[in-house]
């Protein structure tokens, strides 16, 4: 589907550009969000007639957004969530949760569509999140996600996440590194022990195979000897007759 953009859209183009997009993307996002119009002859003519007014409105919105960037960047946005002792969240933190928390902390209304999350938030801590105040103006805020207001205050003061009963995330990372080293050593010892066991088993199997081969050879030799003795006896009997 061809659409004409009414504002700048990331990875698509600038205001006034006619671009081709998937029909579902247009119907579910661009058109209902008033970010574009179907690129029909009438709509293109309408845009050209309203272009100056639209550009003026866009400039005003951009100016207002730029004024709000400092207010949001300095905001203390706290989300209290249940989490394990290691800091992993039991529930999810959605774009709507973040938008509501920003509005509560700053009084500035933000929609969930303006919250740009690159990855899911899975643990407590100080999490950077980008907010698109305008198609051309973005601001990064810091979410303070904690299990209690007390922990949130400590995180805000120290600038570090608190996990495992108040330990800093760097301490946990260091302990994790030590644990990884110990696990690696254990795995190496286990591998050596397994190799030694395999060697002993192979040696035992070889000895057993050798014994069986010797037994078969002895049995065969005894059989041949018996057959030879029987043949000799028959020969002697015939000679005596």
URFEN-V665557 format. One record per residue. N is the residue number from 0. RES is the residue in one small letter. BURIAL is + if it has 24 or more other C-alpha atoms within 12 Angstrom, else -. Layout:
n/res/burial
N/RES/BURIAL
N/RES/BURIAL
This chain:
n/res/burial
0/x/-
1/x/+
2/x/+
3/x/+
4/x/+
5/x/+
6/x/+
7/x/+
8/x/+
9/x/-
10/x/-
11/x/+
12/x/-
13/x/-
14/x/+
15/x/+
16/x/+
17/x/+
18/x/+
19/x/-
20/x/+
21/x/-
22/x/-
23/x/-
24/x/-
25/x/+
26/x/-
27/x/-
28/x/-
29/x/+
30/x/+
31/x/-
32/x/-
33/x/-
34/x/+
35/x/+
36/x/+
37/x/+
38/x/+
39/x/-
40/x/-
41/x/-
42/x/-
43/x/-
44/x/-
45/x/-
46/x/+
47/x/-
48/x/-
49/x/-
50/x/-
51/x/-
52/x/-
53/x/-
54/x/-
55/x/-
56/x/-
57/x/+
58/x/-
59/x/-
60/x/-
61/x/-
62/x/-
63/x/-
64/x/+
65/x/-
66/x/-
67/x/+
68/x/+
69/x/-
70/x/-
71/x/+
72/x/+
73/x/-
74/x/+
75/x/+
76/x/+
77/x/+
78/x/+
79/x/+
80/x/+
81/x/-
82/x/+
83/x/-
84/x/-
85/x/+
86/x/+
87/x/+
88/x/+
89/x/-
90/x/-
91/x/-
92/x/+
93/x/-
94/x/+
95/x/-
96/x/+
97/x/+
98/x/+
99/x/+
100/x/+
101/x/+
102/x/-
103/x/-
104/x/+
105/x/-
106/x/-
107/x/+
108/x/-
109/x/+
110/x/-
111/x/-
112/x/-
113/x/+
114/x/+
115/x/+
116/x/+
117/x/-
118/x/-
119/x/-
120/x/+
121/x/-
122/x/+
123/x/+
124/x/+
125/x/+
126/x/+
127/x/+
128/x/+
129/x/+
130/x/+
131/x/+
132/x/+
133/x/+
134/x/+
135/x/+
136/x/+
137/x/+
138/x/+
139/x/+
140/x/+
141/x/+
142/x/+
143/x/+
144/x/+
145/x/+
146/x/+
147/x/-
148/x/-
149/x/-
150/x/+
151/x/+
152/x/+
153/x/+
154/x/+
155/x/+
156/x/-
157/x/-
158/x/-
159/x/+
160/x/+
161/x/+
162/x/+
163/x/-
164/x/-
165/x/+
166/x/-
167/x/+
168/x/+
169/x/-
170/x/-
171/x/-
172/x/-
173/x/-
174/x/-
175/x/-
176/x/-
177/x/-
178/x/-
179/x/-
180/x/-
181/x/-
182/x/-
183/x/-
184/x/-
185/x/-
186/x/-
187/x/-
188/x/-
189/x/-
190/x/-
191/x/-
192/x/-
193/x/-
194/x/-
195/x/-
196/x/-
197/x/-
198/x/-
199/x/-
200/x/-
201/x/-
202/x/-
203/x/-
204/x/-
205/x/-
206/x/-
207/x/-
208/x/-
209/x/-
210/x/-
211/x/-
212/x/-
213/x/-
214/x/-
215/x/-
216/x/-
217/x/-
218/x/-
219/x/-
220/x/-
221/x/-
222/x/-
223/x/-
224/x/-
225/x/-
226/x/-
227/x/-
228/x/-
229/x/-
230/x/-
231/x/-
232/x/-
233/x/-
234/x/-
235/x/-
236/x/-
237/x/-
238/x/-
239/x/-
240/x/-
